């Protein structure tokens, strides 16, 4: 399948630069899988569309301030670094809180050769770095260390929330809370599982009162989620692995729902990737798992866990759009996108939402 089949034109004015004034204030487009019928409502009314006994599965990962701004030593030239994932130190396998090694996306790419020294500073906190290896598309392996304290604390204090590049503004202190779900628990993501940003404590309480069950997985959103599709054929794209955990408690809830014919509704594409990476046992039980998943879901994938999906509107030609199209059909999804554009829906991370059931 050609990647070009997942292209569409989006007016720049519909790319949300700010979150809604209040969580839950977004619009909700509803796409019915069986016949492609589209309806429109408010996200706050999602409870009217779910059933008693449905299992809502959320991703409880938390975004950490992975964007580092600093300068080269000694030239003083500006440097930007997006931490992607921590890797074992090439010197020692014993963790050292004062030193860490990371895979990162760095800019400016051509000038940051192995051996380059950098410094990131903010509010009196200093974090040192040295480029160890250079890879393709601006990727680097970088060693980070501190003179005082530990690296994790320094990253939290020096770093910025990594808003997506299509949000054309600097991050603000308020993004540290607003670019998180209300149920975020486990730090490790470089991007938010944005479908979950719409939920409020009140909406979740309303769902619980209606008999909708909730459980969680943890998938730390990394480069694999938003890595550009550079190939011309969908099947040639490779998704970088991301770490995930699905507990026995969660899989027990999933197993019970499947056996009793109740729906499993995933909140976000990252939740889908975690769930669809699980194994179904011979007796039909869903087995717990942890580790890394490089599952790339595109048309032709046979879904074996989920029955519904809450998602935001995604970039053209992206692996996330391909995942949604795999679940609901390419043409129905693109028709829903066309209608969303005609209706002035807000797109991408801070935009409106879509429910596919």
N, C-alpha and C positions, 0 to 999 in steps of 0.2 A: 504494500500500500504506500502511495506517495505521501510524504509529509505535507505537500502543498494542498492536499485534500482537507487539511485542518486549519487552513488560513481563513481569515475574515477581516474585514475593515472595521476599525473601531475609532470613532471620533475621540481625539485626545481629551476633549472636554468631559468625557465620561469616566476617565481614569481618576478614581477617588484619591485626593491628596490628604484628606482629613477623615477621621472616623466620624460616624454620626454623632450629634451632640450627646445622645444617650445610647448606651448599649440596648439592643433590642429594638432600636428605632428604625432599622433597615426594612426595606421592602423584601418580599419573598415571592419568587416565581416558582410555581409548582408544575412539574412535568410528570404526567401519568405515563408510565412505561408501556402499558398494554395497548394504548391507542394514540399516544402522542398529544393528548389534549393538554393545553396550557391554561392555567388560571393564575390570578394574582391576588396576593394578600399581604399582610404585615408579618414580619418575623415573630412579633410578640404573640401572634395567634397560631403559632405552629402546633399548639396542643390540640386544636380543632382537627388537625390532619393526621394525628397519630392515634393509635388504639391502645386500650388497656392491654397490658401484656407485652407490648412492643419493648424491645431492648435497645436502648440508645447507647452506642459505644463512642466514647470520647477519647481524645489523645491528651493525656495530662502532662505532656512535656512543658518545660518552661524555657523561654528565650533568655540567653545570657548576652551581655554587652560585648559581642564578638568583633565589633568594628573598632580598630585601633588607628588613631591618627598621630603621626609623629614626624621625625626628620632623620635624615641620614647623618652619620658621623664619619668624618668631621665637616662635610660640605654644607650641611644644614638644609639640603633639598627635601621637599615635602614627601612623605611616604604614607600610603594608606594600606592597611592590612586587615583582611577579613579572615578570622580564624575559622577553619572548616572542621577539623577534628584533631584531637590529641593523638599522638602516636608514640610508641616506645622510644625512649632515648637511645641513640646509637651507641652511647658510651656505657650505659648501665640499664639493666632491667629493674633495678630497685627504685621505686618512686622517690623523688626528691622534691618536696614542696617548694623549694627555692628555685627550681629549674624544671622547665617542661619543653617538650618538642611538639610542634604542631604542623599539620598541613594547612596552608593558607593561600588565599588569593591576594596578590600584592600588586601595587601600582606605585610608580611607573615600572612596567615589566622589564624593559630593555636594560635599565640601569642597575637593577637589583641582582647582581651576580653573587655566586657563592663567596662567602667571606665578607660581604657587605654588613656593616654594623648600623643599627638603627636604635632610636630611643623614643619611647612613647611617654608623655608626661601630661598630668592633669591634676589640679588641686594639690600640688606638692608631692604627688606620688610618681615615681619613676620606674618604668619597666624597660629593660634592655632586651635587644634582639640581635641575632646574627643569622643571616641566610646560609643554610647548609647545602641545599640542593635547588636546582632550577628545573621545572617541569614545563609541560605545554600549557598554553592559554593562561599565562600569568600565575600559574600555581608554583608555590615554593614550599620547601621544608624549612622551618625557622625554629631556632632555639630561643627561648625566652628565659630571663632570669631577673632576680631582684637583689638589691643590696640589703634591704630590710623586709621582713615579713615574708609572705608566700606569694607565688605567682597567681594563684586563683583569686586571692583578695585584690591583688594589683589589677588584674584584668577587670574585675567587677568595678573598681573605682576609676580606672583610666578609660575603660571602654565605653563605646556608644552603642545604643540599640541599633541593629543593622536593618534599617528600613529598606525595602526593595528599591532598586535604582529608578523605577518609574514613578516613585514619590519624589518630586522635585523640590525638596526642602530638607533642611538639616533636622536631625532628630531633636526632640525636646525632652526635658525631664519627665513630662507627662506620658511620653511614649513608653517609658519603663513599666508603667502599669497598664496603659491602654492597649499596647501591643502584646498583651498576655490574655489568655482565657481566665475566667474567674475560678476555674478549677485547676490551673497550672500548679504542678507540684515538683516535678523533677527537672532540674536545670540541665541543659545540654543542647538546645536547639539554636540555630543561627537564623531561623525564620519561624514565625508563628504558624500554628495550624489554624489558618485564618477563618475557616468555617465556624470554629468554636468561639470566635470573638463576639458573635451575636448574642450568645446566651448570657442571661443575668441570673442572679440567685433567685429572683422572683419567678422567672420563666421556668427554671429548673424545679422550683417548689410546686409550681402549677402542674408541670408534667408528672411529678411524683404523686400529686393528689388525684390525678386522672388514672393512675395505675401504670404509667410508663416507667419501666425499670431503667436504671443507668449503671453502667460499668465502664471500666477504662482500660486502655492499653497505654504504653509509653513507647513512642517512636521519636527519637531525636532528629528533628528535621535538619538535614545537611545539604551538601552540594547536590546530591542525587536528585532531590526534589525539584530544584529549579535549574539544573544544568541544561543549557540550550541544546536543542536537537539539531545537530550540524549535518547529519546525513540526509540524503534525499529520500531514502526509504525508511519507513517507520521501523521495520524489523531490524535494521542495522544499528539502532540507537542502543546504548548501554547505560543503565542507571547505576550511578555509584552507590555502593552499599551504605546503609544507615543502620544504626543500632536500635534494637527494639526489645521490649519485654511484654509478654502476655502471660498474666499470672494464672495459676490454677483456679482461683476464684472467678476470674473473668471467663475462662473456658468452660467452667461448670455452668455459668449462666447462659453461655452460648449454646452449649449442648442441650440444656433443658428447653431452650426456645426452639431449637431445630426439631427436637423430638415431639414437641407439643404444637408445632405448626405456627408458632408466633414469629413475628417479623424481627429481623435484626437490622437496625438503622445505623449506619456509620456516619459520624460527624467528621467530614473532611477526607481528602484523598490520602493523607498520611495514615489515617486509621484504616482505610481500605487496604493499603499496602501491607500493614501489619497483619490484619485479619486474613487476607488472601495468601499470606505466606505460611499460614498454619496448616498442619496436617490433620486430616479427618481419619480417625481410627476405624478399624474393621467393623466395630459395633456402632459407628456413627458418631462417636464422641469427638469433640474438638480437643486437640492436645495442646497443653501449654508449651511455650517456647520462648527462648531468648537468644540473642546473638545479633547477627547482621542480616539484612535482607537487601538484595539487589533486584527484587521482583519488578519487572517492567510490565505494566498492565496496559494493553492496547487492544483494539478490535480483534476478536478471535479468542480472547481470554474467556474461559468458562468459570464463572463465579460460583463458589461453593459455600460461602459463608453469608454474605450480605444480601438483604432484600430491599434496601433503600439507602439513600445517600443525601446528606446535607452538604452543600458545597458552595463556594464562591464562584464567580465567573473568572475564567483563566485566560492566559495569554494565547494569541494565535500560535499554532505550530508547536505548542508545548506538550510535554509528556503528560501533564495533568489534564489537559483537554482531551488527550487521547484516552486516558483512563476513564473519564466521564463518558466519552463516546462509546467505549467498550461496554459500559454498563447500560446505557440507554439508547444506543444506536447513533451513528454519526449524523445522519440527516435530521432526526428529531432534536438532537442537541444543538446543531447549528441553526435549526429553525427557532429553537428557544432563544438562542443568542441573538438572532436577527430581531425577534420580537422584543427582547430586553433592550436592545439598542433603540428600536423605534419608541419604546416606552420611557426612555431616558434613565434606565437603571445605571447605578454606579458600579464600576468594574474593579476587579482585583482585590488586593488585601484588605483595604478599608472600605470596600464596596458592599453592595447588596448580596443577597443569598438566593440559593436555588434548592428546592427539595424535589428529589426524584423518587417516586414511589410507584 
